């Protein structure tokens, strides 16, 4: 289809105005881009609308290839330079028929060229040009990494029998050092690290198995498989990461922890590295620590207005304890850091005990816990009390000793912030009692308990209205009066969100203030369920209610609310 023809068709359908088409054609003459891409770039038509129009016009199905798992052998059927030139990507082979996603499904010459090139019957689908370009770029990056890997394998095969060496317990360390410094391995590791930064992953997992190795990224709290490097490179990749994080590459029987610092996109990035011996080799997990992405503004964390006011009042009290609870990865550290950031003033002496220290904060004295030498949370807390502190942050209350010292600190004129692992706010009180702390100490010391979870945000670029039955919303916990007054959304998947339908996360909060009534219930030994009923009677929003509020605002989806909160 020529540019002029597409423009005329869009004009006839009333999808663009004559002046808009003229402007796009003028722009197209200078840029050489397809007129559809120019119209999208100028904002005259949306990507989805153009794909829908082309699908109806040429009576071919629309597809989003970014949402599909496409095998590299299928992509390789069309050479990358041809695929880029024709804006076409193959995504499936059924018998002798090749499914191809094209930005211009009306170009018969291109279809004939692909048919001749592949010797296959061609089933045409229409797809977004933006998605096709991004997908082709992604596969080219993977292909480049694979070619480097193949080069590395060639070097290894020429010099050594890799399988024989891997089957022995004692490795040749000089070989591993040399292999780890080979350009293909360095490039592959760099590619993995940079790809994780680009995709805004929080963790990288390199996992060895008996006959394979895989790399997964945790993006917005969910793990996705990214690639499967050749198994023969397992030890070289691990050794390269160990060298970068200054670990002992000769030690393969014990866990090791280290850090990697590098500069990427003009900013410093830090990776916390954990190496763990497993049945088939060492598993490496890297946690990305990007200080520029740390959210320290409490107003943007996801608190409801009443919750925010209660939290702010509690952390500004001169003494007492504020506890933040939730499972690993629920954003507890971010909430505490945001509170410390607000409290960080010249007039305050703030000391923290952390294991590990996630981010360094200027103006705050941070201590790294080291159990092996006796510097545990309880020992650190005792030392803190001799350092004239105003505010103490304890990374986690794990045992009776730590809980006892923390509570006594809260009762002797210090503000103490800490975390526990419990399912909801009322259960936190019961957990402290079960640790052996006296009920009168708990009721006197604790000012506020916050439980939280992280839910994924629906991608703003590709969100569409989701039809959810009224009964399902009521079963979820929504009030019958509210049902019908708001729309539920889900993400279709687009290049911006890497085809997941989600981009970024927001917290759900359950904030329980310890008022006189609840303190009395703690003293008489009430259960967590009884305390929760009383707190909700007084107006506490549960995690599920917080999730429903986010759903009503169009921030998250019904599946995320169900995934991250239990029914009250």
C-alpha positions as CSV (number, residue, x, y, z in Angstrom):
1,X,0.0,0.0,0.0
2,X,1.4,3.4,-0.9
3,X,1.5,6.3,1.5
4,X,-1.0,8.2,-0.5
5,X,-3.5,5.3,-0.7
6,X,-3.4,4.7,3.0
7,X,-3.9,8.4,3.6
8,X,-6.9,8.5,1.2
9,X,-8.5,5.5,2.9
10,X,-8.1,7.1,6.4
11,X,-9.5,10.3,5.0
12,X,-12.5,8.6,3.5
13,X,-13.3,6.9,6.9
14,X,-13.0,10.3,8.7
15,X,-10.2,9.0,10.9
16,X,-7.9,11.9,9.9
17,X,-8.6,15.5,8.6
18,X,-7.3,16.8,5.3
19,X,-4.9,19.3,7.0
20,X,-3.6,16.5,9.2
21,X,-2.9,14.2,6.3
22,X,-1.2,17.1,4.4
23,X,1.0,17.7,7.4
24,X,1.8,14.0,7.7
25,X,2.7,13.7,4.0
26,X,5.0,16.7,4.3
27,X,6.7,15.2,7.3
28,X,6.9,11.8,5.6
29,X,8.7,13.3,2.6
30,X,11.5,14.5,4.9
31,X,11.7,11.5,7.3
32,X,11.1,8.7,4.8
33,X,8.9,6.9,7.4
34,X,5.6,5.3,6.6
35,X,2.7,7.7,6.7
36,X,0.9,5.6,9.3
37,X,3.9,5.9,11.7
38,X,4.0,9.7,11.0
39,X,0.3,10.1,11.8
40,X,0.8,8.2,15.1
41,X,3.9,10.3,16.0
42,X,2.0,13.5,15.3
43,X,-0.8,12.3,17.5
44,X,-3.5,12.4,14.8
45,X,-4.4,8.7,15.2
46,X,-3.7,6.1,17.8
47,X,-1.6,3.0,17.2
48,X,-4.5,0.6,18.2
49,X,-7.0,2.5,16.0
50,X,-4.7,2.2,12.9
51,X,-4.2,-1.5,13.5
52,X,-8.0,-2.0,13.9
53,X,-8.6,0.0,10.7
54,X,-6.0,-2.0,8.6
55,X,-7.5,-5.3,10.0
56,X,-11.0,-4.4,8.8
57,X,-9.8,-2.9,5.5
58,X,-7.8,-5.9,4.4
59,X,-9.8,-8.5,6.3
60,X,-6.9,-10.0,8.1
61,X,-6.7,-10.7,11.8
62,X,-4.9,-8.3,14.1
63,X,-2.2,-9.6,16.4
64,X,0.2,-8.3,19.1
65,X,3.4,-10.4,18.6
66,X,5.0,-8.9,21.7
67,X,2.4,-10.9,23.8
68,X,3.5,-14.2,22.1
69,X,6.3,-16.5,22.9
70,X,8.1,-16.7,19.5
71,X,10.9,-19.3,19.1
72,X,14.1,-17.9,17.7
73,X,14.1,-20.5,14.9
74,X,10.8,-19.0,13.6
75,X,12.1,-15.5,13.7
76,X,15.2,-16.6,11.8
77,X,13.1,-17.7,8.8
78,X,13.2,-14.1,7.6
79,X,16.7,-12.4,7.7
80,X,16.7,-9.5,10.2
81,X,17.6,-6.9,7.5
82,X,14.6,-8.1,5.3
83,X,12.3,-8.2,8.3
84,X,13.3,-4.6,9.3
85,X,12.9,-3.3,5.8
86,X,9.5,-4.9,5.2
87,X,8.3,-4.4,8.9
88,X,7.3,-8.0,9.1
89,X,8.0,-10.6,11.8
90,X,7.1,-14.3,11.6
91,X,5.5,-15.6,14.8
92,X,4.2,-19.1,14.1
93,X,4.6,-22.1,11.7
94,X,1.7,-24.5,11.3
95,X,2.5,-27.3,8.8
96,X,3.7,-25.4,5.7
97,X,2.0,-22.2,6.6
98,X,4.0,-19.3,8.1
99,X,2.1,-16.7,10.2
100,X,3.6,-13.3,9.6
101,X,2.7,-10.0,11.4
102,X,3.0,-7.0,9.1
103,X,2.6,-3.3,9.5
104,X,1.4,-3.1,5.9
105,X,-0.8,-6.1,5.1
106,X,-1.8,-4.7,1.7
107,X,1.7,-4.8,0.2
108,X,1.4,-7.9,-2.1
109,X,5.0,-7.5,-3.4
110,X,6.4,-7.9,0.2
111,X,4.1,-11.0,0.7
112,X,5.4,-12.5,-2.5
113,X,9.0,-11.8,-1.5
114,X,8.5,-13.5,1.9
115,X,6.8,-16.4,0.2
116,X,9.7,-16.9,-2.2
117,X,12.3,-16.4,0.5
118,X,10.8,-18.8,3.0
119,X,9.3,-21.3,0.5
120,X,6.2,-21.3,2.8
121,X,2.6,-20.4,2.4
122,X,2.0,-17.0,4.1
123,X,-0.9,-16.2,6.4
124,X,-0.8,-12.4,6.9
125,X,-1.7,-10.7,10.2
126,X,-1.6,-7.0,10.9
127,X,0.4,-5.6,13.8
128,X,1.6,-2.3,15.1
129,X,4.7,-1.0,13.4
130,X,6.0,0.3,16.8
131,X,5.6,-3.2,18.3
132,X,7.2,-4.9,15.3
133,X,10.3,-2.6,15.4
134,X,10.7,-3.2,19.2
135,X,10.3,-6.9,18.8
136,X,12.9,-7.1,16.0
137,X,15.3,-5.0,18.0
138,X,14.9,-7.3,21.0
139,X,15.5,-10.4,18.9
140,X,18.6,-8.8,17.2
141,X,20.0,-8.1,20.7
142,X,19.4,-11.7,21.7
143,X,20.9,-12.9,18.4
144,X,24.0,-10.8,19.0
145,X,24.4,-12.3,22.5
146,X,23.9,-15.8,21.1
147,X,26.6,-15.2,18.4
148,X,29.0,-14.1,21.1
149,X,28.1,-17.2,23.1
150,X,28.7,-19.4,20.1
151,X,32.1,-17.8,19.6
152,X,32.9,-18.6,23.2
153,X,31.8,-22.2,22.8
154,X,34.1,-22.5,19.8
155,X,37.0,-21.3,21.9
156,X,36.2,-23.7,24.7
157,X,35.8,-26.7,22.3
158,X,39.2,-26.0,20.8
159,X,41.0,-25.9,24.0
160,X,39.3,-28.1,26.6
161,X,36.7,-30.8,27.1
162,X,34.2,-28.7,29.1
163,X,31.9,-31.6,30.0
164,X,34.8,-33.6,31.5
165,X,35.9,-30.6,33.6
166,X,32.3,-29.8,34.8
167,X,31.9,-33.4,36.0
168,X,34.7,-33.1,38.5
169,X,34.5,-31.3,41.8
170,X,37.9,-29.5,41.5
171,X,37.8,-26.8,38.8
172,X,40.8,-25.3,37.2
173,X,40.6,-21.7,38.6
174,X,43.0,-20.2,36.1
175,X,40.7,-21.6,33.3
176,X,37.6,-20.1,34.9
177,X,39.3,-16.7,35.3
178,X,40.4,-16.7,31.7
179,X,37.0,-17.9,30.5
180,X,35.2,-15.2,32.6
181,X,37.4,-12.5,31.0
182,X,36.7,-13.7,27.4
183,X,34.9,-11.0,25.4
184,X,31.8,-13.1,24.6
185,X,31.1,-13.9,28.3
186,X,31.8,-10.2,29.3
187,X,29.4,-9.0,26.5
188,X,26.7,-11.6,27.6
189,X,26.9,-10.5,31.2
190,X,26.8,-6.9,30.3
191,X,23.8,-7.5,28.0
192,X,22.0,-9.2,30.9
193,X,22.7,-6.4,33.3
194,X,21.8,-3.6,30.8
195,X,18.6,-5.5,29.7
196,X,17.5,-5.7,33.3
197,X,18.1,-1.9,33.7
198,X,16.1,-1.2,30.5
199,X,13.2,-3.4,31.6
200,X,13.3,-1.9,35.1
201,X,13.7,-5.3,36.7
202,X,14.2,-5.5,40.5
203,X,16.0,-8.9,40.4
204,X,18.0,-11.1,38.0
205,X,18.0,-14.9,38.5
206,X,20.7,-17.1,36.8
207,X,19.6,-20.7,37.5
208,X,21.5,-23.9,36.5
209,X,19.6,-27.1,36.0
210,X,20.8,-30.6,34.9
211,X,20.4,-30.0,31.1
212,X,19.8,-26.2,30.8
213,X,20.3,-22.8,32.3
214,X,17.9,-20.0,32.4
215,X,17.9,-16.2,33.1
216,X,14.8,-14.7,34.7
217,X,13.9,-11.1,35.5
218,X,11.5,-10.0,38.3
219,X,9.6,-7.1,36.8
220,X,6.9,-5.4,39.0
221,X,7.0,-8.4,41.4
222,X,6.6,-11.2,38.8
223,X,9.3,-13.4,37.3
224,X,9.7,-13.6,33.5
225,X,12.1,-15.9,31.6
226,X,14.4,-13.8,29.4
227,X,16.9,-16.3,27.8
228,X,18.5,-19.7,28.1
229,X,22.3,-19.4,27.8
230,X,24.2,-22.6,26.8
231,X,24.8,-24.8,29.7
232,X,28.6,-25.0,28.9
233,X,28.9,-21.3,29.9
234,X,27.4,-21.9,33.3
235,X,30.7,-21.7,35.3
236,X,32.2,-18.9,33.1
237,X,29.1,-16.7,33.6
238,X,29.0,-17.3,37.4
239,X,32.8,-16.6,37.6
240,X,32.5,-13.4,35.7
241,X,29.8,-12.1,38.1
242,X,32.0,-13.3,41.1
243,X,34.9,-11.3,39.7
244,X,32.8,-8.2,39.2
245,X,31.5,-8.5,42.8
246,X,34.9,-9.3,44.3
247,X,34.0,-12.8,45.5
248,X,36.1,-15.9,45.7
249,X,35.7,-17.9,42.4
250,X,37.5,-20.9,43.9
251,X,34.8,-21.3,46.6
252,X,31.9,-23.2,45.1
253,X,30.6,-25.0,48.1
254,X,29.4,-22.1,50.4
255,X,27.0,-19.2,49.8
256,X,28.7,-15.8,49.1
257,X,27.4,-12.3,49.0
258,X,28.9,-9.2,47.2
259,X,28.1,-6.1,45.4
260,X,28.6,-4.7,41.9
261,X,28.8,-1.0,41.1
262,X,28.6,0.2,37.5
263,X,27.7,3.3,35.6
264,X,24.7,3.0,33.2
265,X,22.9,5.7,31.3
266,X,24.7,8.4,33.1
267,X,23.8,7.2,36.6
268,X,25.4,4.9,39.0
269,X,23.8,1.5,39.5
270,X,24.4,-1.0,42.2
271,X,23.7,-4.7,42.3
272,X,23.5,-6.8,45.4
273,X,24.9,-10.3,44.5
274,X,24.0,-13.6,46.2
275,X,25.6,-16.8,45.1
276,X,24.1,-20.1,46.3
277,X,25.4,-23.6,45.7
278,X,22.6,-25.9,44.3
279,X,22.4,-29.4,43.0
280,X,23.6,-28.6,39.4
281,X,25.8,-25.6,40.1
282,X,25.7,-22.1,41.6
283,X,22.6,-20.0,41.4
284,X,23.2,-16.3,41.3
285,X,20.5,-13.7,42.2
286,X,21.3,-10.0,41.7
287,X,19.1,-7.3,43.3
288,X,19.1,-4.0,41.4
289,X,19.6,-1.0,43.7
290,X,18.8,2.2,41.8
291,X,18.7,5.1,44.2
292,X,17.3,7.4,41.6
293,X,14.2,5.1,41.5
294,X,13.7,5.1,45.3
295,X,10.4,6.7,46.1
296,X,11.0,8.9,49.2
297,X,7.9,11.1,48.8
298,X,5.4,9.7,51.3
299,X,2.5,11.3,49.4
300,X,3.2,9.1,46.4
301,X,3.4,5.7,48.1
302,X,-0.3,4.9,47.8
303,X,-1.7,5.9,51.2
304,X,-5.4,7.0,51.4
305,X,-5.7,10.5,52.9
306,X,-6.8,9.3,56.4
307,X,-4.0,6.6,56.4
308,X,-1.4,9.2,55.4
309,X,-2.4,11.5,58.2
310,X,-2.3,8.7,60.8
311,X,1.1,7.5,59.6
312,X,2.6,11.0,59.5
313,X,1.3,11.8,63.0
314,X,2.8,8.5,64.4
315,X,6.3,9.1,63.0
316,X,6.4,12.6,64.3
317,X,5.7,11.6,67.9
318,X,8.7,12.0,70.2
319,X,8.7,8.4,71.3
320,X,7.0,5.0,70.8
321,X,7.1,2.4,68.1
322,X,5.8,2.3,64.5
323,X,5.8,-1.1,62.9
324,X,5.5,-1.9,59.2
325,X,4.6,-5.5,58.3
326,X,4.2,-7.6,55.2
327,X,5.9,-10.4,53.2
328,X,9.3,-10.0,51.6
329,X,9.2,-7.7,48.6
330,X,6.1,-5.8,49.8
331,X,7.8,-2.4,50.0
332,X,8.4,-2.2,53.7
333,X,11.9,-0.8,53.3
334,X,10.7,1.9,50.9
335,X,8.0,3.0,53.4
336,X,10.6,3.2,56.2
337,X,13.1,5.1,54.1
338,X,10.4,7.6,53.1
339,X,9.6,8.1,56.8
340,X,13.3,8.5,57.6
341,X,13.6,11.0,54.8
342,X,10.8,13.1,56.2
343,X,12.4,12.9,59.7
344,X,16.0,13.6,58.5
345,X,16.7,17.0,60.1
346,X,19.7,18.6,61.6
347,X,18.1,18.4,65.1
348,X,17.6,14.6,64.9
349,X,20.2,11.9,65.5
350,X,19.0,9.0,63.4
351,X,20.6,5.5,63.5
352,X,19.6,2.4,61.6
353,X,20.5,-1.3,61.9
354,X,20.0,-3.0,58.5
355,X,20.7,-6.4,57.0
356,X,21.6,-5.6,54.4
357,X,21.8,-1.8,53.9
358,X,19.7,-1.3,50.7
359,X,20.5,2.4,50.0
360,X,22.8,4.9,51.7
361,X,21.0,8.0,53.0
362,X,22.9,11.2,53.6
363,X,22.6,12.5,57.2
364,X,21.6,9.1,58.6
365,X,24.0,6.7,60.5
366,X,23.5,3.3,59.0
367,X,24.9,0.1,60.5
368,X,25.3,-3.2,58.6
369,X,24.4,-6.2,60.7
370,X,27.0,-8.9,60.8
371,X,25.8,-12.0,62.7
372,X,29.0,-13.9,62.2
373,X,30.9,-11.5,64.5
374,X,28.1,-11.1,67.0
375,X,26.8,-7.8,65.6
376,X,23.1,-8.8,65.5
377,X,20.0,-6.5,65.8
378,X,19.9,-6.8,69.6
379,X,23.6,-6.0,70.0
380,X,23.4,-3.1,67.6
381,X,20.3,-1.7,69.5
382,X,22.1,-1.8,72.8
383,X,25.0,0.1,71.3
384,X,22.6,2.6,69.7
385,X,21.2,3.6,73.1
386,X,24.7,4.8,74.1
387,X,24.9,7.0,71.0
388,X,22.3,9.6,72.1
389,X,19.8,8.7,69.4
390,X,16.5,10.4,68.8
391,X,15.2,8.0,66.1
392,X,16.2,4.3,65.7
393,X,15.3,2.1,62.7
394,X,15.6,-1.6,63.2
395,X,15.6,-3.5,59.9
396,X,13.6,-6.4,61.2
397,X,12.4,-7.8,64.6
398,X,13.2,-11.5,64.3
399,X,13.4,-12.7,67.9
400,X,12.4,-12.0,71.5
401,X,15.8,-10.3,72.4
402,X,15.5,-7.8,69.6
403,X,11.8,-7.1,70.3
404,X,12.5,-6.6,74.0
405,X,15.3,-4.1,73.5
406,X,13.4,-2.2,70.7
407,X,10.3,-1.9,72.9
408,X,12.3,-0.7,75.9
409,X,14.0,1.9,73.7
410,X,10.5,3.1,72.6
411,X,9.4,3.4,76.2
412,X,12.5,5.4,77.2
413,X,12.0,8.4,75.0
414,X,13.1,7.2,71.5
415,X,11.1,6.8,68.3
416,X,11.6,3.3,67.0
417,X,10.7,2.2,63.5
418,X,10.9,-1.5,62.5
419,X,9.4,-4.3,60.4
420,X,7.9,-7.8,61.0
421,X,6.6,-10.5,58.7
422,X,2.9,-10.8,59.4
423,X,-0.2,-11.0,57.2
424,X,-2.1,-8.0,58.5
425,X,-1.8,-5.2,61.1
426,X,-3.6,-6.9,64.1
427,X,-1.6,-10.1,63.7
428,X,1.5,-8.0,64.4
429,X,0.5,-7.4,68.0
430,X,-0.2,-11.2,68.5
431,X,3.2,-12.0,66.9
432,X,5.0,-9.8,69.5
433,X,3.1,-11.4,72.3
434,X,4.0,-14.9,70.9
435,X,7.6,-13.9,70.9
436,X,7.4,-13.5,74.7
437,X,7.0,-9.8,75.1
438,X,4.7,-8.8,77.9
439,X,1.3,-7.5,76.9
440,X,1.6,-4.3,79.0
441,X,4.9,-3.5,77.2
442,X,3.3,-4.0,73.8
443,X,0.2,-1.9,74.6
444,X,2.3,0.9,76.0
445,X,5.1,1.0,73.4
446,X,3.3,0.5,70.0
447,X,1.7,3.6,68.5
448,X,0.9,2.5,65.0
449,X,1.0,-0.7,62.8
450,X,1.1,-0.6,59.0
451,X,0.5,-3.7,56.9
452,X,1.2,-3.4,53.2
453,X,1.3,-5.2,49.8
454,X,2.4,-4.1,46.4
455,X,0.0,-4.4,43.4
456,X,0.9,-3.7,39.8
457,X,-0.4,-0.6,38.1
458,X,-2.3,-1.1,34.8
459,X,-0.3,0.3,32.0
460,X,-1.7,3.7,31.1
461,X,-0.7,3.3,27.4
462,X,-2.7,0.2,26.6
463,X,-5.4,0.0,29.3
464,X,-8.9,-1.0,28.1
465,X,-12.2,-1.3,30.0
466,X,-12.7,-4.8,31.4
467,X,-16.2,-6.2,31.7
468,X,-16.6,-7.5,35.2
469,X,-19.9,-9.0,36.4
470,X,-21.6,-7.1,39.2
471,X,-21.7,-10.3,41.3
472,X,-17.9,-10.7,41.0
473,X,-17.3,-7.1,42.3
474,X,-19.7,-7.7,45.2
475,X,-18.0,-11.0,46.0
476,X,-14.6,-9.2,45.9
477,X,-15.9,-6.8,48.6
478,X,-17.1,-3.8,46.8
479,X,-20.2,-2.0,48.2
480,X,-23.3,-2.7,46.2
481,X,-23.9,1.1,46.0
482,X,-20.5,1.7,44.4
483,X,-20.9,-1.1,41.7
484,X,-21.7,0.5,38.4
485,X,-20.2,3.9,39.4
486,X,-16.7,3.0,38.2
487,X,-15.0,1.1,35.4
488,X,-12.5,-1.8,35.8
489,X,-9.4,-1.8,33.6
490,X,-6.8,-4.2,32.3
491,X,-3.7,-3.8,30.1
492,X,-3.7,-5.3,26.6
493,X,0.1,-5.3,26.5
494,X,2.3,-2.9,24.5
495,X,6.0,-2.0,24.0
496,X,5.9,0.4,26.9
497,X,5.0,-2.3,29.4
498,X,6.9,-5.1,27.6
499,X,3.6,-6.8,26.7
500,X,2.7,-7.4,30.3
501,X,-0.2,-5.0,30.6
502,X,1.3,-3.5,33.8
503,X,3.9,-0.8,34.5
504,X,5.1,0.1,37.9
505,X,3.6,-0.7,41.3
506,X,1.6,1.0,44.1
507,X,1.1,0.0,47.7
508,X,-2.1,-1.2,49.4
509,X,-2.1,-0.1,53.1
510,X,-3.8,-1.2,56.3
511,X,-3.1,1.3,59.0
512,X,-4.1,0.5,62.6
513,X,-3.7,3.2,65.2
514,X,-3.3,2.0,68.8
515,X,-6.0,3.9,70.6
516,X,-7.1,3.3,74.2
517,X,-9.7,0.7,73.3
518,X,-7.3,-1.4,71.3
519,X,-4.6,-1.1,74.0
520,X,-7.1,-2.4,76.5
521,X,-7.9,-5.4,74.2
522,X,-4.1,-6.2,73.9
523,X,-3.8,-6.1,77.7
524,X,-6.7,-8.6,78.2
525,X,-5.3,-10.9,75.5
526,X,-7.8,-10.5,72.7
527,X,-7.3,-12.4,69.4
528,X,-6.1,-10.9,66.2
529,X,-9.6,-11.3,64.7
530,X,-11.2,-9.4,67.6
531,X,-8.7,-6.6,67.4
532,X,-9.2,-6.4,63.6
533,X,-13.0,-6.2,64.0
534,X,-12.6,-3.3,66.5
535,X,-10.1,-1.5,64.4
536,X,-12.4,-1.7,61.3
537,X,-15.4,-0.6,63.4
538,X,-13.3,2.5,64.2
539,X,-12.7,3.1,60.5
540,X,-9.5,1.2,59.6
541,X,-9.3,0.3,55.9
542,X,-8.3,-3.3,55.3
543,X,-5.8,-4.3,52.6
544,X,-8.8,-5.6,50.5
545,X,-10.7,-2.3,50.9
546,X,-7.5,-0.4,50.0
547,X,-7.2,-2.6,46.9
548,X,-10.9,-1.9,45.9
549,X,-10.3,1.8,46.2
550,X,-7.3,1.5,43.8
551,X,-9.5,-0.6,41.5
552,X,-12.2,2.1,41.6
553,X,-9.6,4.8,40.6
554,X,-8.5,2.7,37.6
555,X,-5.0,2.3,39.1
556,X,-4.9,-1.6,39.2
557,X,-6.9,-4.6,38.0
558,X,-9.3,-6.9,39.7
559,X,-6.8,-9.8,39.3
560,X,-4.1,-7.9,41.2
561,X,-6.5,-7.1,44.1
562,X,-7.4,-10.8,44.3
563,X,-3.7,-11.8,44.1
564,X,-2.5,-9.4,46.9
565,X,-5.2,-9.3,49.5
566,X,-7.5,-11.7,51.3
567,X,-11.2,-11.2,51.8
568,X,-12.2,-9.6,55.1
